[in-house]
Amino acid sequence: MTLCLGWMACKGPGKKESSVQKLPSTYSAAFNQSVEHTLNTYYQLTEAFVNWDTTNVVKIAKELFSKIDSLPVNEIKVSDQRKAGVSLMEAKNDLNVIMLNSSIVDKRHGLNGLTEHLFDFINTAHYDHSRIFLQQCPMAFNDEEPGVWLSAADSIRNPYLGLHHPRYGKAMLDCGENKSSNDYSSKETR
């Protein structure tokens, strides 16, 4: 577990090489491809946050908005479709926060909400094509409030503190920990 305390540099185990784990999926190739393209765009968004590149953040957020709009939720178990749809609607609201606010702190709050809603969607859908990690920085906001993001790898690349933090520079880039994942060991039928 990685520990971050205020101004102190983040100390934790060395970075692990990790590849995306492909699991046999209960979804169609089209569904998996749509979710994968959406997640890849999301990962580009978090990397733009790592780089403190707000221009690219807005550009990628617009692209992600349209990809979320085109996710084929009709393949999700009927009893879960409404909840999945609500999670996606809330994710689009979070993208509006990212696109419409000029403050990087406000944009990061949008990222935090977006992450929570996308992870809710992933879990509601019981998405099983690839492993997705929910990661958390314990000091994302005001050095005391946590913020979360998704990653295809278990290694940490913190979009809240990133490479150009005014106080820490790039020293906190690997500050954070894996909180959860969508690693389902049993398949559900839809």
C-alpha positions as CSV (number, residue, x, y, z in Angstrom):
1,M,0.0,0.0,0.0
2,T,1.2,3.5,-0.8
3,L,1.1,6.2,1.8
4,C,1.0,9.9,1.2
5,L,1.1,12.4,4.0
6,G,0.7,16.1,3.2
7,W,3.9,17.7,1.9
8,M,5.9,14.5,2.3
9,A,6.8,12.6,-0.9
10,C,4.7,9.6,-1.6
11,K,6.5,6.4,-0.7
12,G,5.4,3.0,-1.9
13,P,6.5,-0.1,-3.7
14,G,8.3,0.2,-7.0
15,K,6.1,0.4,-10.1
16,K,5.0,-2.9,-11.4
17,E,4.7,-3.8,-15.1
18,S,1.1,-4.6,-15.7
19,S,-0.7,-5.5,-18.9
20,V,-4.4,-5.4,-19.5
21,Q,-5.9,-8.7,-18.6
22,K,-8.3,-9.9,-21.3
23,L,-11.0,-12.2,-19.8
24,P,-13.5,-14.3,-21.8
25,S,-16.5,-11.9,-22.1
26,T,-20.2,-12.5,-22.0
27,Y,-20.7,-9.4,-24.2
28,S,-20.6,-9.1,-28.0
29,A,-17.5,-7.9,-29.7
30,A,-19.3,-4.7,-30.7
31,F,-20.2,-3.9,-27.0
32,N,-16.7,-4.7,-25.8
33,Q,-15.1,-2.6,-28.6
34,S,-17.4,0.4,-27.8
35,V,-16.6,0.2,-24.0
36,E,-12.9,-0.3,-24.8
37,H,-12.8,2.8,-27.1
38,T,-14.6,4.8,-24.4
39,L,-12.2,3.7,-21.7
40,N,-9.2,4.4,-24.0
41,T,-10.5,8.0,-24.4
42,Y,-11.0,8.2,-20.7
43,Y,-7.3,7.1,-20.2
44,Q,-6.2,9.8,-22.6
45,L,-8.2,12.3,-20.5
46,T,-6.5,11.3,-17.3
47,E,-3.1,11.5,-19.0
48,A,-4.0,15.1,-20.1
49,F,-4.7,15.8,-16.4
50,V,-1.3,14.2,-15.5
51,N,0.3,16.7,-17.9
52,W,-1.8,19.7,-16.6
53,D,-2.9,20.3,-20.2
54,T,-6.3,21.9,-19.8
55,T,-6.7,22.6,-23.5
56,N,-6.3,18.9,-24.3
57,V,-8.5,18.0,-21.3
58,V,-11.4,19.9,-22.8
59,K,-10.8,18.5,-26.3
60,I,-10.7,14.9,-25.0
61,A,-13.7,15.4,-22.7
62,K,-15.8,16.4,-25.8
63,E,-14.7,13.2,-27.6
64,L,-15.5,11.1,-24.5
65,F,-18.9,12.7,-24.2
66,S,-19.8,11.4,-27.7
67,K,-18.4,8.0,-27.0
68,I,-20.4,7.6,-23.8
69,D,-23.5,8.7,-25.8
70,S,-23.0,5.8,-28.2
71,L,-22.4,3.0,-25.7
72,P,-24.9,0.1,-26.5
73,V,-26.5,-0.3,-23.1
74,N,-29.2,-2.5,-24.7
75,E,-26.8,-5.5,-24.2
76,I,-26.8,-5.0,-20.4
77,K,-29.1,-7.2,-18.4
78,V,-32.5,-5.6,-18.6
79,S,-32.9,-5.1,-14.9
80,D,-29.6,-3.2,-14.8
81,Q,-30.1,-1.0,-17.9
82,R,-31.8,1.9,-16.0
83,K,-29.0,2.1,-13.4
84,A,-26.4,1.9,-16.1
85,G,-28.1,4.6,-18.1
86,V,-28.3,6.9,-15.0
87,S,-24.6,6.4,-14.4
88,L,-23.8,7.3,-18.0
89,M,-26.0,10.4,-17.8
90,E,-24.3,11.5,-14.6
91,A,-20.9,10.9,-16.3
92,K,-21.9,13.2,-19.1
93,N,-22.9,15.9,-16.5
94,D,-19.4,15.5,-15.0
95,L,-17.9,15.9,-18.5
96,N,-19.8,19.2,-18.8
97,V,-18.2,20.3,-15.5
98,I,-14.8,19.5,-17.0
99,M,-15.5,21.3,-20.3
100,L,-17.2,24.4,-18.9
101,N,-15.1,25.3,-15.9
102,S,-11.8,27.2,-16.4
103,S,-10.3,26.1,-13.0
104,I,-8.2,23.0,-13.1
105,V,-9.4,22.2,-9.5
106,D,-13.1,22.3,-10.8
107,K,-12.1,20.2,-13.7
108,R,-10.5,17.6,-11.4
109,H,-13.7,17.5,-9.3
110,G,-15.4,16.7,-12.5
111,L,-12.9,14.0,-13.2
112,N,-13.6,12.5,-9.7
113,G,-17.3,12.4,-10.4
114,L,-16.8,11.1,-13.9
115,T,-14.6,8.3,-12.5
116,E,-17.2,7.3,-9.9
117,H,-20.0,7.2,-12.4
118,L,-18.0,5.3,-15.1
119,F,-16.9,2.7,-12.4
120,D,-20.6,2.4,-11.4
121,F,-21.5,1.7,-15.0
122,I,-18.7,-0.9,-15.3
123,N,-19.9,-2.6,-12.2
124,T,-23.6,-2.4,-13.0
125,A,-22.9,-3.9,-16.5
126,H,-20.6,-6.5,-14.9
127,Y,-18.2,-5.6,-17.7
128,D,-15.9,-8.6,-18.1
129,H,-13.7,-7.9,-21.2
130,S,-10.7,-6.3,-19.4
131,R,-9.6,-5.6,-15.9
132,I,-10.1,-2.0,-14.8
133,F,-8.5,-0.6,-11.6
134,L,-10.1,2.1,-9.4
135,Q,-7.2,4.1,-8.0
136,Q,-7.2,6.7,-5.3
137,C,-5.0,9.6,-4.3
138,P,-5.6,10.4,-0.6
139,M,-4.7,14.0,-1.0
140,A,-6.2,15.0,-4.4
141,F,-8.0,18.1,-3.1
142,N,-6.4,20.5,-0.5
143,D,-3.9,17.8,0.4
144,E,-6.5,16.0,2.5
145,E,-9.5,15.0,0.4
146,P,-9.3,11.9,-1.9
147,G,-9.8,11.7,-5.6
148,V,-10.3,8.6,-7.8
149,W,-9.5,7.6,-11.3
150,L,-9.6,4.5,-13.5
151,S,-6.6,2.7,-15.0
152,A,-5.9,-0.3,-17.2
153,A,-2.7,-1.0,-15.2
154,D,-2.2,-1.5,-11.5
155,S,0.7,1.0,-11.4
156,I,-0.1,4.5,-10.3
157,R,0.0,7.6,-12.5
158,N,-1.8,10.3,-10.5
159,P,-3.9,12.8,-12.6
160,Y,-4.6,14.9,-9.5
161,L,-1.0,15.8,-8.6
162,G,0.6,15.0,-12.0
163,L,3.8,16.2,-13.4
164,H,3.6,20.0,-12.8
165,H,2.0,20.5,-9.3
166,P,3.0,23.9,-8.0
167,R,4.0,22.5,-4.6
168,Y,5.3,19.0,-5.4
169,G,6.3,19.1,-9.1
170,K,6.4,15.5,-10.3
171,A,7.4,14.0,-7.0
172,M,3.8,12.8,-6.3
173,L,3.2,11.2,-9.7
174,D,3.0,7.7,-8.2
175,C,1.1,8.8,-5.1
176,G,-2.0,6.6,-4.6
177,E,-3.2,3.1,-4.4
178,N,-5.5,0.6,-6.0
179,K,-8.9,0.7,-4.2
180,S,-10.9,-1.8,-6.3
181,S,-11.2,-3.4,-9.7
182,N,-13.9,-5.0,-11.8
183,D,-12.3,-8.4,-11.5
184,Y,-15.3,-10.7,-11.6
185,S,-14.4,-14.4,-11.0
186,S,-17.9,-15.6,-11.8
187,K,-19.9,-14.7,-14.9
188,E,-23.5,-13.6,-14.7
189,T,-25.9,-14.4,-17.6
190,R,-27.8,-11.5,-18.9
